Amino acid sequence: MIKIFLTSFDYFIKIPTTSFFFKKLLNISTGSQKPKRNWIGILSVQQLYEIALLKKLQFSYKHSLYNICKMLISSALSIGIWIQL
């Protein structure tokens, strides 16, 4: 008697979190202890836009790029990252 086990696996590779992208771009390990008071880094609008393009893949067609950028800005400010215009 021969037993054959057919198993299949579904792998879902997700996009890293927003804070992961911020930390890698700025080479920091943690966020600010006092956000909106002590700034730990500065992101340019171009860097923010590139992260938004990656995050758009995660949100698919639910959100516009403008709304994703607004979410990223609020996340950056809550960590203590300044957005340079």
BELNOR-V924660 format. One record per residue. N is the residue number from 1. RES is the residue in one small letter. PHI is phi in whole degrees, 0 to 359 (none if undefined). D_FIRST is the distance of its C-alpha to the first C-alpha in Angstrom with 2 decimals. Layout:
# BELNOR-V924660
n=N res=RES phi=PHI d_first=D_FIRST
n=N res=RES phi=PHI d_first=D_FIRST
This chain:
# BELNOR-V924660
n=1 res=m phi=none d_first=0.00
n=2 res=i phi=247 d_first=3.78
n=3 res=k phi=256 d_first=6.56
n=4 res=i phi=242 d_first=9.85
n=5 res=f phi=255 d_first=12.98
n=6 res=l phi=256 d_first=16.00
n=7 res=t phi=241 d_first=19.11
n=8 res=s phi=231 d_first=22.57
n=9 res=f phi=237 d_first=25.76
n=10 res=d phi=251 d_first=29.23
n=11 res=y phi=254 d_first=31.96
n=12 res=f phi=246 d_first=35.48
n=13 res=i phi=262 d_first=38.08
n=14 res=k phi=259 d_first=41.35
n=15 res=i phi=284 d_first=44.85
n=16 res=p phi=300 d_first=46.36
n=17 res=t phi=291 d_first=48.95
n=18 res=t phi=297 d_first=52.58
n=19 res=s phi=296 d_first=53.72
n=20 res=f phi=298 d_first=51.32
n=21 res=f phi=297 d_first=53.05
n=22 res=f phi=298 d_first=56.46
n=23 res=k phi=294 d_first=55.76
n=24 res=k phi=290 d_first=54.43
n=25 res=l phi=293 d_first=57.38
n=26 res=l phi=262 d_first=59.95
n=27 res=n phi=54 d_first=58.31
n=28 res=i phi=239 d_first=58.67
n=29 res=s phi=259 d_first=56.42
n=30 res=t phi=223 d_first=57.60
n=31 res=g phi=280 d_first=59.82
n=32 res=s phi=287 d_first=63.42
n=33 res=q phi=288 d_first=64.33
n=34 res=k phi=233 d_first=67.04
n=35 res=p phi=295 d_first=65.93
n=36 res=k phi=67 d_first=68.73
n=37 res=r phi=238 d_first=71.09
n=38 res=n phi=251 d_first=69.63
n=39 res=w phi=270 d_first=68.09
n=40 res=i phi=258 d_first=65.50
n=41 res=g phi=187 d_first=65.14
n=42 res=i phi=232 d_first=66.13
n=43 res=l phi=253 d_first=63.89
n=44 res=s phi=274 d_first=65.29
n=45 res=v phi=294 d_first=64.82
n=46 res=q phi=296 d_first=62.93
n=47 res=q phi=296 d_first=60.35
n=48 res=l phi=297 d_first=60.06
n=49 res=y phi=295 d_first=59.59
n=50 res=e phi=294 d_first=56.78
n=51 res=i phi=294 d_first=54.91
n=52 res=a phi=296 d_first=55.55
n=53 res=l phi=296 d_first=53.98
n=54 res=l phi=292 d_first=50.79
n=55 res=k phi=290 d_first=50.84
n=56 res=k phi=297 d_first=51.37
n=57 res=l phi=296 d_first=47.79
n=58 res=q phi=286 d_first=46.69
n=59 res=f phi=276 d_first=49.02
n=60 res=s phi=51 d_first=48.38
n=61 res=y phi=257 d_first=51.09
n=62 res=k phi=286 d_first=52.12
n=63 res=h phi=237 d_first=54.92
n=64 res=s phi=279 d_first=57.48
n=65 res=l phi=296 d_first=58.04
n=66 res=y phi=298 d_first=61.33
n=67 res=n phi=292 d_first=59.74
n=68 res=i phi=294 d_first=57.10
n=69 res=c phi=297 d_first=59.98
n=70 res=k phi=296 d_first=61.76
n=71 res=m phi=295 d_first=58.71
n=72 res=l phi=294 d_first=58.46
n=73 res=i phi=296 d_first=62.17
n=74 res=s phi=293 d_first=61.99
n=75 res=s phi=294 d_first=59.01
n=76 res=a phi=295 d_first=60.94
n=77 res=l phi=294 d_first=64.05
n=78 res=s phi=287 d_first=62.20
n=79 res=i phi=273 d_first=60.86
n=80 res=g phi=108 d_first=64.31
n=81 res=i phi=250 d_first=64.03
n=82 res=w phi=270 d_first=67.00
n=83 res=i phi=259 d_first=66.61
n=84 res=q phi=270 d_first=69.21
n=85 res=l phi=272 d_first=70.57
